[in-house]
Amino acid sequence: MKMREFKHSYGAKDRVLTLLLLESAEFRAWDQSWRDDDPADSYDKFISTGQHPVR
């Protein structure tokens, strides 16, 4: 299986971001485990529990 690697270095923070692509890997359209089905942020969670902001 052919693999490609992409790297991006952050010199100031001494970090490296690496992306690995498996080019001949089959796409799994049924796999939605990476998706976040609840896009609510912390504000939305407070409102849904009845905790409204005080102004």
SEFIZA-3560 file (N, C-alpha, C; in Angstrom, 3 decimals):
REM SEFIZA-3560
<numar><xx>0.855</xx><yy>-1.162</yy><zz>0.000</zz><atom>N</atom></numar>
<numar><xx>0.000</xx><yy>0.000</yy><zz>0.000</zz><atom>CA</atom></numar>
<numar><xx>0.905</xx><yy>1.230</yy><zz>0.000</zz><atom>C</atom></numar>
<numar><xx>0.609</xx><yy>2.169</yy><zz>-0.891</zz><atom>N</atom></numar>
<numar><xx>1.411</xx><yy>3.378</yy><zz>-1.003</zz><atom>CA</atom></numar>
<numar><xx>0.959</xx><yy>4.396</yy><zz>0.055</zz><atom>C</atom></numar>
<numar><xx>1.923</xx><yy>4.987</yy><zz>0.736</zz><atom>N</atom></numar>
<numar><xx>1.623</xx><yy>5.954</yy><zz>1.781</zz><atom>CA</atom></numar>
<numar><xx>2.369</xx><yy>7.248</yy><zz>1.496</zz><atom>C</atom></numar>
<numar><xx>1.680</xx><yy>8.379</yy><zz>1.701</zz><atom>N</atom></numar>
<numar><xx>2.318</xx><yy>9.689</yy><zz>1.560</zz><atom>CA</atom></numar>
<numar><xx>2.286</xx><yy>10.383</yy><zz>2.911</zz><atom>C</atom></numar>
<numar><xx>3.339</xx><yy>11.122</yy><zz>3.196</zz><atom>N</atom></numar>
<numar><xx>3.448</xx><yy>11.821</yy><zz>4.476</zz><atom>CA</atom></numar>
<numar><xx>3.622</xx><yy>13.313</yy><zz>4.217</zz><atom>C</atom></numar>
<numar><xx>2.834</xx><yy>14.105</yy><zz>4.923</zz><atom>N</atom></numar>
<numar><xx>2.956</xx><yy>15.556</yy><zz>4.863</zz><atom>CA</atom></numar>
<numar><xx>3.296</xx><yy>16.040</yy><zz>6.260</zz><atom>C</atom></numar>
<numar><xx>4.294</xx><yy>16.923</yy><zz>6.346</zz><atom>N</atom></numar>
<numar><xx>4.710</xx><yy>17.448</yy><zz>7.653</zz><atom>CA</atom></numar>
<numar><xx>4.693</xx><yy>18.970</yy><zz>7.630</zz><atom>C</atom></numar>
<numar><xx>4.306</xx><yy>19.527</yy><zz>8.752</zz><atom>N</atom></numar>
<numar><xx>4.384</xx><yy>20.968</yy><zz>8.949</zz><atom>CA</atom></numar>
<numar><xx>5.029</xx><yy>21.203</yy><zz>10.306</zz><atom>C</atom></numar>
<numar><xx>6.135</xx><yy>21.938</yy><zz>10.314</zz><atom>N</atom></numar>
<numar><xx>6.870</xx><yy>22.178</yy><zz>11.558</zz><atom>CA</atom></numar>
<numar><xx>6.561</xx><yy>23.564</yy><zz>12.107</zz><atom>C</atom></numar>
<numar><xx>6.392</xx><yy>23.629</yy><zz>13.406</zz><atom>N</atom></numar>
<numar><xx>6.211</xx><yy>24.886</yy><zz>14.116</zz><atom>CA</atom></numar>
<numar><xx>7.480</xx><yy>25.132</yy><zz>14.920</zz><atom>C</atom></numar>
<numar><xx>8.368</xx><yy>25.922</yy><zz>14.389</zz><atom>N</atom></numar>
<numar><xx>9.654</xx><yy>26.169</yy><zz>15.026</zz><atom>CA</atom></numar>
<numar><xx>9.547</xx><yy>26.861</yy><zz>16.368</zz><atom>C</atom></numar>
<numar><xx>8.622</xx><yy>27.814</yy><zz>16.478</zz><atom>N</atom></numar>
<numar><xx>8.498</xx><yy>28.592</yy><zz>17.707</zz><atom>CA</atom></numar>
<numar><xx>7.994</xx><yy>27.740</yy><zz>18.869</zz><atom>C</atom></numar>
<numar><xx>7.174</xx><yy>26.762</yy><zz>18.590</zz><atom>N</atom></numar>
<numar><xx>6.594</xx><yy>25.939</yy><zz>19.655</zz><atom>CA</atom></numar>
<numar><xx>7.199</xx><yy>24.544</yy><zz>19.711</zz><atom>C</atom></numar>
<numar><xx>8.169</xx><yy>24.265</yy><zz>18.856</zz><atom>N</atom></numar>
<numar><xx>8.851</xx><yy>22.977</yy><zz>18.836</zz><atom>CA</atom></numar>
<numar><xx>7.860</xx><yy>21.827</yy><zz>18.659</zz><atom>C</atom></numar>
<numar><xx>6.993</xx><yy>21.949</yy><zz>17.629</zz><atom>N</atom></numar>
<numar><xx>5.978</xx><yy>20.938</yy><zz>17.354</zz><atom>CA</atom></numar>
<numar><xx>6.005</xx><yy>20.577</yy><zz>15.867</zz><atom>C</atom></numar>
<numar><xx>5.547</xx><yy>19.365</yy><zz>15.559</zz><atom>N</atom></numar>
<numar><xx>5.435</xx><yy>18.903</yy><zz>14.177</zz><atom>CA</atom></numar>
<numar><xx>4.058</xx><yy>18.285</yy><zz>13.993</zz><atom>C</atom></numar>
<numar><xx>3.345</xx><yy>18.732</yy><zz>12.952</zz><atom>N</atom></numar>
<numar><xx>2.052</xx><yy>18.174</yy><zz>12.589</zz><atom>CA</atom></numar>
<numar><xx>2.273</xx><yy>17.261</yy><zz>11.390</zz><atom>C</atom></numar>
<numar><xx>1.830</xx><yy>16.011</yy><zz>11.494</zz><atom>N</atom></numar>
<numar><xx>2.041</xx><yy>15.034</yy><zz>10.437</zz><atom>CA</atom></numar>
<numar><xx>0.706</xx><yy>14.474</yy><zz>9.965</zz><atom>C</atom></numar>
<numar><xx>0.538</xx><yy>14.416</yy><zz>8.643</zz><atom>N</atom></numar>
<numar><xx>-0.643</xx><yy>13.826</yy><zz>8.029</zz><atom>CA</atom></numar>
<numar><xx>-0.180</xx><yy>12.656</yy><zz>7.176</zz><atom>C</atom></numar>
<numar><xx>-0.745</xx><yy>11.469</yy><zz>7.429</zz><atom>N</atom></numar>
<numar><xx>-0.408</xx><yy>10.281</yy><zz>6.656</zz><atom>CA</atom></numar>
<numar><xx>-1.604</xx><yy>9.916</yy><zz>5.784</zz><atom>C</atom></numar>
<numar><xx>-1.352</xx><yy>9.729</yy><zz>4.482</zz><atom>N</atom></numar>
<numar><xx>-2.400</xx><yy>9.336</yy><zz>3.544</zz><atom>CA</atom></numar>
<numar><xx>-2.084</xx><yy>7.956</yy><zz>2.993</zz><atom>C</atom></numar>
<numar><xx>-3.036</xx><yy>7.057</yy><zz>3.138</zz><atom>N</atom></numar>
<numar><xx>-2.917</xx><yy>5.729</yy><zz>2.549</zz><atom>CA</atom></numar>
<numar><xx>-3.664</xx><yy>5.791</yy><zz>1.222</zz><atom>C</atom></numar>
<numar><xx>-2.927</xx><yy>5.919</yy><zz>0.121</zz><atom>N</atom></numar>
<numar><xx>-3.530</xx><yy>6.237</yy><zz>-1.169</zz><atom>CA</atom></numar>
<numar><xx>-4.411</xx><yy>5.128</yy><zz>-1.724</zz><atom>C</atom></numar>
<numar><xx>-4.099</xx><yy>3.892</yy><zz>-1.478</zz><atom>N</atom></numar>
<numar><xx>-4.910</xx><yy>2.833</yy><zz>-2.052</zz><atom>CA</atom></numar>
<numar><xx>-5.951</xx><yy>2.300</yy><zz>-1.057</zz><atom>C</atom></numar>
<numar><xx>-6.096</xx><yy>2.960</yy><zz>0.078</zz><atom>N</atom></numar>
<numar><xx>-7.091</xx><yy>2.532</yy><zz>1.055</zz><atom>CA</atom></numar>
<numar><xx>-8.483</xx><yy>2.871</yy><zz>0.540</zz><atom>C</atom></numar>
<numar><xx>-9.427</xx><yy>1.991</yy><zz>0.777</zz><atom>N</atom></numar>
<numar><xx>-10.791</xx><yy>2.185</yy><zz>0.321</zz><atom>CA</atom></numar>
<numar><xx>-11.525</xx><yy>3.141</yy><zz>1.251</zz><atom>C</atom></numar>
<numar><xx>-12.247</xx><yy>4.078</yy><zz>0.661</zz><atom>N</atom></numar>
<numar><xx>-13.036</xx><yy>5.037</yy><zz>1.434</zz><atom>CA</atom></numar>
<numar><xx>-14.205</xx><yy>4.317</yy><zz>2.099</zz><atom>C</atom></numar>
<numar><xx>-14.418</xx><yy>4.607</yy><zz>3.380</zz><atom>N</atom></numar>
<numar><xx>-15.515</xx><yy>3.970</yy><zz>4.125</zz><atom>CA</atom></numar>
<numar><xx>-16.590</xx><yy>5.006</yy><zz>4.398</zz><atom>C</atom></numar>
<numar><xx>-17.527</xx><yy>5.124</yy><zz>3.471</zz><atom>N</atom></numar>
<numar><xx>-18.593</xx><yy>6.124</yy><zz>3.608</zz><atom>CA</atom></numar>
<numar><xx>-19.486</xx><yy>5.840</yy><zz>4.813</zz><atom>C</atom></numar>
<numar><xx>-19.586</xx><yy>4.590</yy><zz>5.228</zz><atom>N</atom></numar>
<numar><xx>-20.448</xx><yy>4.227</yy><zz>6.341</zz><atom>CA</atom></numar>
<numar><xx>-19.845</xx><yy>4.601</yy><zz>7.691</zz><atom>C</atom></numar>
<numar><xx>-18.544</xx><yy>4.852</yy><zz>7.745</zz><atom>N</atom></numar>
<numar><xx>-17.872</xx><yy>5.141</yy><zz>9.013</zz><atom>CA</atom></numar>
<numar><xx>-18.023</xx><yy>6.621</yy><zz>9.339</zz><atom>C</atom></numar>
<numar><xx>-18.904</xx><yy>6.951</yy><zz>10.241</zz><atom>N</atom></numar>
<numar><xx>-19.140</xx><yy>8.334</yy><zz>10.638</zz><atom>CA</atom></numar>
<numar><xx>-18.629</xx><yy>8.609</yy><zz>12.053</zz><atom>C</atom></numar>
<numar><xx>-17.716</xx><yy>7.781</yy><zz>12.549</zz><atom>N</atom></numar>
<numar><xx>-17.236</xx><yy>7.911</yy><zz>13.923</zz><atom>CA</atom></numar>
<numar><xx>-16.470</xx><yy>9.213</yy><zz>14.157</zz><atom>C</atom></numar>
<numar><xx>-15.961</xx><yy>9.811</yy><zz>13.109</zz><atom>N</atom></numar>
<numar><xx>-15.197</xx><yy>11.053</yy><zz>13.241</zz><atom>CA</atom></numar>
<numar><xx>-16.103</xx><yy>12.275</yy><zz>13.338</zz><atom>C</atom></numar>
<numar><xx>-17.392</xx><yy>12.126</yy><zz>13.008</zz><atom>N</atom></numar>
<numar><xx>-18.305</xx><yy>13.256</yy><zz>13.000</zz><atom>CA</atom></numar>
<numar><xx>-18.818</xx><yy>13.559</yy><zz>14.393</zz><atom>C</atom></numar>
<numar><xx>-19.029</xx><yy>14.818</yy><zz>14.647</zz><atom>N</atom></numar>
<numar><xx>-19.624</xx><yy>15.270</yy><zz>15.898</zz><atom>CA</atom></numar>
<numar><xx>-21.068</xx><yy>15.644</yy><zz>15.601</zz><atom>C</atom></numar>
<numar><xx>-22.007</xx><yy>14.788</yy><zz>15.974</zz><atom>N</atom></numar>
<numar><xx>-23.407</xx><yy>15.041</yy><zz>15.673</zz><atom>CA</atom></numar>
<numar><xx>-24.044</xx><yy>16.062</yy><zz>16.602</zz><atom>C</atom></numar>
<numar><xx>-23.341</xx><yy>16.471</yy><zz>17.633</zz><atom>N</atom></numar>
<numar><xx>-23.859</xx><yy>17.459</yy><zz>18.562</zz><atom>CA</atom></numar>
<numar><xx>-22.993</xx><yy>18.718</yy><zz>18.474</zz><atom>C</atom></numar>
<numar><xx>-23.340</xx><yy>19.650</yy><zz>17.580</zz><atom>N</atom></numar>
<numar><xx>-22.508</xx><yy>20.841</yy><zz>17.409</zz><atom>CA</atom></numar>
<numar><xx>-22.742</xx><yy>21.906</yy><zz>18.484</zz><atom>C</atom></numar>
<numar><xx>-23.479</xx><yy>21.570</yy><zz>19.527</zz><atom>N</atom></numar>
<numar><xx>-23.784</xx><yy>22.546</yy><zz>20.574</zz><atom>CA</atom></numar>
<numar><xx>-22.518</xx><yy>22.927</yy><zz>21.333</zz><atom>C</atom></numar>
<numar><xx>-22.381</xx><yy>24.218</yy><zz>21.567</zz><atom>N</atom></numar>
<numar><xx>-21.255</xx><yy>24.679</yy><zz>22.371</zz><atom>CA</atom></numar>
<numar><xx>-21.697</xx><yy>24.819</yy><zz>23.832</zz><atom>C</atom></numar>
<numar><xx>-20.816</xx><yy>25.328</yy><zz>24.675</zz><atom>N</atom></numar>
<numar><xx>-21.129</xx><yy>25.402</yy><zz>26.103</zz><atom>CA</atom></numar>
<numar><xx>-22.304</xx><yy>26.341</yy><zz>26.375</zz><atom>C</atom></numar>
<numar><xx>-22.440</xx><yy>27.432</yy><zz>25.608</zz><atom>N</atom></numar>
<numar><xx>-23.567</xx><yy>28.344</yy><zz>25.777</zz><atom>CA</atom></numar>
<numar><xx>-24.883</xx><yy>27.608</yy><zz>25.535</zz><atom>C</atom></numar>
<numar><xx>-24.952</xx><yy>26.840</yy><zz>24.441</zz><atom>N</atom></numar>
<numar><xx>-26.158</xx><yy>26.083</yy><zz>24.124</zz><atom>CA</atom></numar>
<numar><xx>-26.497</xx><yy>25.081</yy><zz>25.221</zz><atom>C</atom></numar>
<numar><xx>-25.496</xx><yy>24.464</yy><zz>25.809</zz><atom>N</atom></numar>
<numar><xx>-25.731</xx><yy>23.488</yy><zz>26.872</zz><atom>CA</atom></numar>
<numar><xx>-26.300</xx><yy>24.157</yy><zz>28.121</zz><atom>C</atom></numar>
<numar><xx>-25.813</xx><yy>25.357</yy><zz>28.455</zz><atom>N</atom></numar>
<numar><xx>-26.362</xx><yy>26.084</yy><zz>29.601</zz><atom>CA</atom></numar>
<numar><xx>-27.815</xx><yy>26.473</yy><zz>29.352</zz><atom>C</atom></numar>
<numar><xx>-28.126</xx><yy>26.963</yy><zz>28.161</zz><atom>N</atom></numar>
<numar><xx>-29.491</xx><yy>27.372</yy><zz>27.824</zz><atom>CA</atom></numar>
<numar><xx>-30.434</xx><yy>26.184</yy><zz>27.863</zz><atom>C</atom></numar>
<numar><xx>-29.995</xx><yy>25.023</yy><zz>27.344</zz><atom>N</atom></numar>
<numar><xx>-30.866</xx><yy>23.841</yy><zz>27.307</zz><atom>CA</atom></numar>
<numar><xx>-31.191</xx><yy>23.313</yy><zz>28.712</zz><atom>C</atom></numar>
<numar><xx>-30.359</xx><yy>23.638</yy><zz>29.697</zz><atom>N</atom></numar>
<numar><xx>-30.635</xx><yy>23.200</yy><zz>31.069</zz><atom>CA</atom></numar>
<numar><xx>-31.341</xx><yy>24.292</yy><zz>31.878</zz><atom>C</atom></numar>
<numar><xx>-31.717</xx><yy>25.411</yy><zz>31.217</zz><atom>N</atom></numar>
<numar><xx>-32.455</xx><yy>26.458</yy><zz>31.889</zz><atom>CA</atom></numar>
<numar><xx>-31.598</xx><yy>27.495</yy><zz>32.582</zz><atom>C</atom></numar>
<numar><xx>-30.304</xx><yy>27.476</yy><zz>32.370</zz><atom>N</atom></numar>
<numar><xx>-29.406</xx><yy>28.444</yy><zz>32.997</zz><atom>CA</atom></numar>
<numar><xx>-29.166</xx><yy>29.600</yy><zz>32.024</zz><atom>C</atom></numar>
<numar><xx>-30.020</xx><yy>30.618</yy><zz>32.119</zz><atom>N</atom></numar>
<numar><xx>-29.937</xx><yy>31.746</yy><zz>31.201</zz><atom>CA</atom></numar>
<numar><xx>-28.935</xx><yy>32.776</yy><zz>31.715</zz><atom>C</atom></numar>
<numar><xx>-28.327</xx><yy>33.545</yy><zz>30.789</zz><atom>N</atom></numar>
<numar><xx>-27.329</xx><yy>34.551</yy><zz>31.196</zz><atom>CA</atom></numar>
<numar><xx>-27.976</xx><yy>35.694</yy><zz>31.992</zz><atom>C</atom></numar>
<numar><xx>-27.201</xx><yy>36.230</yy><zz>32.922</zz><atom>N</atom></numar>
<numar><xx>-27.663</xx><yy>37.366</yy><zz>33.724</zz><atom>CA</atom></numar>
<numar><xx>-27.038</xx><yy>38.618</yy><zz>33.129</zz><atom>C</atom></numar>
<numar><xx>-27.895</xx><yy>39.576</yy><zz>32.821</zz><atom>N</atom></numar>
<numar><xx>-27.382</xx><yy>40.825</yy><zz>32.221</zz><atom>CA</atom></numar>
<numar><xx>-27.610</xx><yy>41.995</yy><zz>33.121</zz><atom>C</atom></numar>
//
